[in-house]
């Protein structure tokens, strides 16, 4: 029971960090708090590093609509483009570069 509650709290803290980041309002304090909470869970042997990695990956996919690896690859491509061809980089709408595609009719960024 205590393990499940701890895992639920980890997910809640991390989801909030990701949602703030997605909204363009990253909060370093909350991010570090979530990281510390997860590290404490590992040190206290409430869960393993592999279990927390699975939680991180699942929440990242849930909130951002892509895996961490996909997001990092996309961001790396855009950073390389920005350095090599700034005009082409800025030709791409910011909402696309940030991975937020909107449904014109519904306005839902995840659609």
mmCIF file of the C-alpha atoms, coordinates in Angstrom:
data_MODEL
# 
_entry.id   MODEL 
# 
loop_
_atom_site.group_PDB 
_atom_site.id 
_atom_site.type_symbol 
_atom_site.label_atom_id 
_atom_site.label_alt_id 
_atom_site.label_comp_id 
_atom_site.label_asym_id 
_atom_site.label_entity_id 
_atom_site.label_seq_id 
_atom_site.pdbx_PDB_ins_code 
_atom_site.Cartn_x 
_atom_site.Cartn_y 
_atom_site.Cartn_z 
_atom_site.occupancy 
_atom_site.B_iso_or_equiv 
_atom_site.pdbx_formal_charge 
_atom_site.auth_seq_id 
_atom_site.auth_comp_id 
_atom_site.auth_asym_id 
_atom_site.auth_atom_id 
_atom_site.pdbx_PDB_model_num 
ATOM 1   C CA . UNK A 1 1   ? 0.000   0.000  0.000   1.00 0.00 ? 1   UNK A CA 1 
ATOM 2   C CA . UNK A 1 2   ? 2.754   2.467  0.934   1.00 0.00 ? 2   UNK A CA 1 
ATOM 3   C CA . UNK A 1 3   ? 4.634   1.621  -2.280  1.00 0.00 ? 3   UNK A CA 1 
ATOM 4   C CA . UNK A 1 4   ? 1.585   2.358  -4.418  1.00 0.00 ? 4   UNK A CA 1 
ATOM 5   C CA . UNK A 1 5   ? 0.972   5.668  -2.665  1.00 0.00 ? 5   UNK A CA 1 
ATOM 6   C CA . UNK A 1 6   ? 4.608   6.651  -3.164  1.00 0.00 ? 6   UNK A CA 1 
ATOM 7   C CA . UNK A 1 7   ? 4.414   5.727  -6.850  1.00 0.00 ? 7   UNK A CA 1 
ATOM 8   C CA . UNK A 1 8   ? 1.175   7.692  -7.220  1.00 0.00 ? 8   UNK A CA 1 
ATOM 9   C CA . UNK A 1 9   ? 2.804   10.744 -5.645  1.00 0.00 ? 9   UNK A CA 1 
ATOM 10  C CA . UNK A 1 10  ? 5.839   10.396 -7.938  1.00 0.00 ? 10  UNK A CA 1 
ATOM 11  C CA . UNK A 1 11  ? 3.555   10.295 -10.950 1.00 0.00 ? 11  UNK A CA 1 
ATOM 12  C CA . UNK A 1 12  ? 1.574   13.286 -9.758  1.00 0.00 ? 12  UNK A CA 1 
ATOM 13  C CA . UNK A 1 13  ? 4.722   15.385 -9.153  1.00 0.00 ? 13  UNK A CA 1 
ATOM 14  C CA . UNK A 1 14  ? 6.295   14.418 -12.461 1.00 0.00 ? 14  UNK A CA 1 
ATOM 15  C CA . UNK A 1 15  ? 3.070   14.929 -14.428 1.00 0.00 ? 15  UNK A CA 1 
ATOM 16  C CA . UNK A 1 16  ? 2.839   18.452 -13.006 1.00 0.00 ? 16  UNK A CA 1 
ATOM 17  C CA . UNK A 1 17  ? 6.456   19.185 -14.001 1.00 0.00 ? 17  UNK A CA 1 
ATOM 18  C CA . UNK A 1 18  ? 5.815   17.957 -17.536 1.00 0.00 ? 18  UNK A CA 1 
ATOM 19  C CA . UNK A 1 19  ? 2.524   19.845 -17.857 1.00 0.00 ? 19  UNK A CA 1 
ATOM 20  C CA . UNK A 1 20  ? 4.161   23.086 -16.733 1.00 0.00 ? 20  UNK A CA 1 
ATOM 21  C CA . UNK A 1 21  ? 6.939   22.542 -19.243 1.00 0.00 ? 21  UNK A CA 1 
ATOM 22  C CA . UNK A 1 22  ? 4.425   21.848 -22.006 1.00 0.00 ? 22  UNK A CA 1 
ATOM 23  C CA . UNK A 1 23  ? 2.612   25.068 -21.117 1.00 0.00 ? 23  UNK A CA 1 
ATOM 24  C CA . UNK A 1 24  ? 5.880   26.994 -21.458 1.00 0.00 ? 24  UNK A CA 1 
ATOM 25  C CA . UNK A 1 25  ? 6.168   27.637 -17.715 1.00 0.00 ? 25  UNK A CA 1 
ATOM 26  C CA . UNK A 1 26  ? 8.898   25.265 -16.489 1.00 0.00 ? 26  UNK A CA 1 
ATOM 27  C CA . UNK A 1 27  ? 9.406   25.302 -12.738 1.00 0.00 ? 27  UNK A CA 1 
ATOM 28  C CA . UNK A 1 28  ? 12.927  24.318 -11.681 1.00 0.00 ? 28  UNK A CA 1 
ATOM 29  C CA . UNK A 1 29  ? 11.986  23.985 -8.013  1.00 0.00 ? 29  UNK A CA 1 
ATOM 30  C CA . UNK A 1 30  ? 9.177   21.525 -8.754  1.00 0.00 ? 30  UNK A CA 1 
ATOM 31  C CA . UNK A 1 31  ? 11.413  19.640 -11.185 1.00 0.00 ? 31  UNK A CA 1 
ATOM 32  C CA . UNK A 1 32  ? 14.155  19.227 -8.582  1.00 0.00 ? 32  UNK A CA 1 
ATOM 33  C CA . UNK A 1 33  ? 11.620  18.257 -5.934  1.00 0.00 ? 33  UNK A CA 1 
ATOM 34  C CA . UNK A 1 34  ? 10.217  15.539 -8.211  1.00 0.00 ? 34  UNK A CA 1 
ATOM 35  C CA . UNK A 1 35  ? 13.725  14.292 -9.026  1.00 0.00 ? 35  UNK A CA 1 
ATOM 36  C CA . UNK A 1 36  ? 14.611  14.175 -5.323  1.00 0.00 ? 36  UNK A CA 1 
ATOM 37  C CA . UNK A 1 37  ? 11.393  12.368 -4.504  1.00 0.00 ? 37  UNK A CA 1 
ATOM 38  C CA . UNK A 1 38  ? 12.137  9.749  -7.165  1.00 0.00 ? 38  UNK A CA 1 
ATOM 39  C CA . UNK A 1 39  ? 15.735  9.366  -6.005  1.00 0.00 ? 39  UNK A CA 1 
ATOM 40  C CA . UNK A 1 40  ? 14.550  8.908  -2.425  1.00 0.00 ? 40  UNK A CA 1 
ATOM 41  C CA . UNK A 1 41  ? 12.231  6.134  -3.597  1.00 0.00 ? 41  UNK A CA 1 
ATOM 42  C CA . UNK A 1 42  ? 15.189  4.364  -5.179  1.00 0.00 ? 42  UNK A CA 1 
ATOM 43  C CA . UNK A 1 43  ? 17.432  4.829  -2.117  1.00 0.00 ? 43  UNK A CA 1 
ATOM 44  C CA . UNK A 1 44  ? 14.681  3.605  0.208   1.00 0.00 ? 44  UNK A CA 1 
ATOM 45  C CA . UNK A 1 45  ? 14.162  0.626  -2.131  1.00 0.00 ? 45  UNK A CA 1 
ATOM 46  C CA . UNK A 1 46  ? 10.510  1.457  -2.657  1.00 0.00 ? 46  UNK A CA 1 
ATOM 47  C CA . UNK A 1 47  ? 11.103  0.870  -6.353  1.00 0.00 ? 47  UNK A CA 1 
ATOM 48  C CA . UNK A 1 48  ? 14.010  0.287  -8.698  1.00 0.00 ? 48  UNK A CA 1 
ATOM 49  C CA . UNK A 1 49  ? 15.637  2.699  -11.097 1.00 0.00 ? 49  UNK A CA 1 
ATOM 50  C CA . UNK A 1 50  ? 14.168  0.614  -13.922 1.00 0.00 ? 50  UNK A CA 1 
ATOM 51  C CA . UNK A 1 51  ? 10.639  1.019  -12.515 1.00 0.00 ? 51  UNK A CA 1 
ATOM 52  C CA . UNK A 1 52  ? 11.038  4.793  -12.245 1.00 0.00 ? 52  UNK A CA 1 
ATOM 53  C CA . UNK A 1 53  ? 12.435  4.922  -15.789 1.00 0.00 ? 53  UNK A CA 1 
ATOM 54  C CA . UNK A 1 54  ? 9.291   3.169  -16.993 1.00 0.00 ? 54  UNK A CA 1 
ATOM 55  C CA . UNK A 1 55  ? 7.118   5.702  -15.125 1.00 0.00 ? 55  UNK A CA 1 
ATOM 56  C CA . UNK A 1 56  ? 9.081   8.620  -16.585 1.00 0.00 ? 56  UNK A CA 1 
ATOM 57  C CA . UNK A 1 57  ? 8.774   7.250  -20.120 1.00 0.00 ? 57  UNK A CA 1 
ATOM 58  C CA . UNK A 1 58  ? 5.045   6.551  -19.773 1.00 0.00 ? 58  UNK A CA 1 
ATOM 59  C CA . UNK A 1 59  ? 4.285   10.012 -18.361 1.00 0.00 ? 59  UNK A CA 1 
ATOM 60  C CA . UNK A 1 60  ? 6.425   11.707 -20.989 1.00 0.00 ? 60  UNK A CA 1 
ATOM 61  C CA . UNK A 1 61  ? 4.450   9.937  -23.710 1.00 0.00 ? 61  UNK A CA 1 
ATOM 62  C CA . UNK A 1 62  ? 1.161   10.802 -21.975 1.00 0.00 ? 62  UNK A CA 1 
ATOM 63  C CA . UNK A 1 63  ? 1.898   14.512 -21.567 1.00 0.00 ? 63  UNK A CA 1 
ATOM 64  C CA . UNK A 1 64  ? 4.004   15.307 -24.642 1.00 0.00 ? 64  UNK A CA 1 
ATOM 65  C CA . UNK A 1 65  ? 2.576   12.734 -27.052 1.00 0.00 ? 65  UNK A CA 1 
ATOM 66  C CA . UNK A 1 66  ? 6.049   11.399 -27.832 1.00 0.00 ? 66  UNK A CA 1 
ATOM 67  C CA . UNK A 1 67  ? 8.727   9.423  -26.055 1.00 0.00 ? 67  UNK A CA 1 
ATOM 68  C CA . UNK A 1 68  ? 11.701  11.149 -24.468 1.00 0.00 ? 68  UNK A CA 1 
ATOM 69  C CA . UNK A 1 69  ? 13.945  9.732  -27.192 1.00 0.00 ? 69  UNK A CA 1 
ATOM 70  C CA . UNK A 1 70  ? 11.663  11.065 -29.936 1.00 0.00 ? 70  UNK A CA 1 
ATOM 71  C CA . UNK A 1 71  ? 11.490  14.491 -28.317 1.00 0.00 ? 71  UNK A CA 1 
ATOM 72  C CA . UNK A 1 72  ? 15.259  14.667 -27.823 1.00 0.00 ? 72  UNK A CA 1 
ATOM 73  C CA . UNK A 1 73  ? 15.847  13.629 -31.449 1.00 0.00 ? 73  UNK A CA 1 
ATOM 74  C CA . UNK A 1 74  ? 13.392  16.254 -32.714 1.00 0.00 ? 74  UNK A CA 1 
ATOM 75  C CA . UNK A 1 75  ? 14.958  18.963 -30.563 1.00 0.00 ? 75  UNK A CA 1 
ATOM 76  C CA . UNK A 1 76  ? 18.466  17.973 -31.696 1.00 0.00 ? 76  UNK A CA 1 
ATOM 77  C CA . UNK A 1 77  ? 17.410  18.180 -35.341 1.00 0.00 ? 77  UNK A CA 1 
ATOM 78  C CA . UNK A 1 78  ? 15.989  21.659 -34.833 1.00 0.00 ? 78  UNK A CA 1 
ATOM 79  C CA . UNK A 1 79  ? 19.078  22.841 -32.942 1.00 0.00 ? 79  UNK A CA 1 
ATOM 80  C CA . UNK A 1 80  ? 21.300  21.608 -35.778 1.00 0.00 ? 80  UNK A CA 1 
ATOM 81  C CA . UNK A 1 81  ? 19.035  23.322 -38.314 1.00 0.00 ? 81  UNK A CA 1 
ATOM 82  C CA . UNK A 1 82  ? 19.119  26.554 -36.304 1.00 0.00 ? 82  UNK A CA 1 
ATOM 83  C CA . UNK A 1 83  ? 22.918  26.548 -36.452 1.00 0.00 ? 83  UNK A CA 1 
ATOM 84  C CA . UNK A 1 84  ? 23.238  25.501 -40.088 1.00 0.00 ? 84  UNK A CA 1 
ATOM 85  C CA . UNK A 1 85  ? 20.335  27.410 -41.671 1.00 0.00 ? 85  UNK A CA 1 
ATOM 86  C CA . UNK A 1 86  ? 18.648  29.925 -39.338 1.00 0.00 ? 86  UNK A CA 1 
ATOM 87  C CA . UNK A 1 87  ? 16.281  31.141 -42.060 1.00 0.00 ? 87  UNK A CA 1 
ATOM 88  C CA . UNK A 1 88  ? 14.951  27.635 -42.678 1.00 0.00 ? 88  UNK A CA 1 
ATOM 89  C CA . UNK A 1 89  ? 14.675  27.089 -38.913 1.00 0.00 ? 89  UNK A CA 1 
ATOM 90  C CA . UNK A 1 90  ? 12.512  30.181 -38.471 1.00 0.00 ? 90  UNK A CA 1 
ATOM 91  C CA . UNK A 1 91  ? 10.428  29.325 -41.554 1.00 0.00 ? 91  UNK A CA 1 
ATOM 92  C CA . UNK A 1 92  ? 9.034   26.445 -39.485 1.00 0.00 ? 92  UNK A CA 1 
ATOM 93  C CA . UNK A 1 93  ? 6.252   27.731 -37.173 1.00 0.00 ? 93  UNK A CA 1 
ATOM 94  C CA . UNK A 1 94  ? 7.264   27.721 -33.511 1.00 0.00 ? 94  UNK A CA 1 
ATOM 95  C CA . UNK A 1 95  ? 4.223   25.661 -32.573 1.00 0.00 ? 95  UNK A CA 1 
ATOM 96  C CA . UNK A 1 96  ? 5.481   22.902 -34.878 1.00 0.00 ? 96  UNK A CA 1 
ATOM 97  C CA . UNK A 1 97  ? 9.099   23.169 -33.654 1.00 0.00 ? 97  UNK A CA 1 
ATOM 98  C CA . UNK A 1 98  ? 7.858   22.727 -30.108 1.00 0.00 ? 98  UNK A CA 1 
ATOM 99  C CA . UNK A 1 99  ? 5.865   19.649 -31.080 1.00 0.00 ? 99  UNK A CA 1 
ATOM 100 C CA . UNK A 1 100 ? 2.484   21.202 -30.360 1.00 0.00 ? 100 UNK A CA 1 
ATOM 101 C CA . UNK A 1 101 ? 0.226   20.491 -33.290 1.00 0.00 ? 101 UNK A CA 1 
ATOM 102 C CA . UNK A 1 102 ? -3.208  22.035 -33.061 1.00 0.00 ? 102 UNK A CA 1 
ATOM 103 C CA . UNK A 1 103 ? -6.512  20.888 -34.382 1.00 0.00 ? 103 UNK A CA 1 
ATOM 104 C CA . UNK A 1 104 ? -7.813  24.040 -36.091 1.00 0.00 ? 104 UNK A CA 1 
ATOM 105 C CA . UNK A 1 105 ? -11.465 23.313 -35.376 1.00 0.00 ? 105 UNK A CA 1 
ATOM 106 C CA . UNK A 1 106 ? -11.123 22.067 -31.811 1.00 0.00 ? 106 UNK A CA 1 
ATOM 107 C CA . UNK A 1 107 ? -8.029  23.964 -30.729 1.00 0.00 ? 107 UNK A CA 1 
ATOM 108 C CA . UNK A 1 108 ? -6.791  20.850 -28.907 1.00 0.00 ? 108 UNK A CA 1 
ATOM 109 C CA . UNK A 1 109 ? -2.966  20.772 -28.988 1.00 0.00 ? 109 UNK A CA 1 
ATOM 110 C CA . UNK A 1 110 ? -2.951  16.972 -28.668 1.00 0.00 ? 110 UNK A CA 1 
ATOM 111 C CA . UNK A 1 111 ? -5.348  16.306 -31.522 1.00 0.00 ? 111 UNK A CA 1 
# 
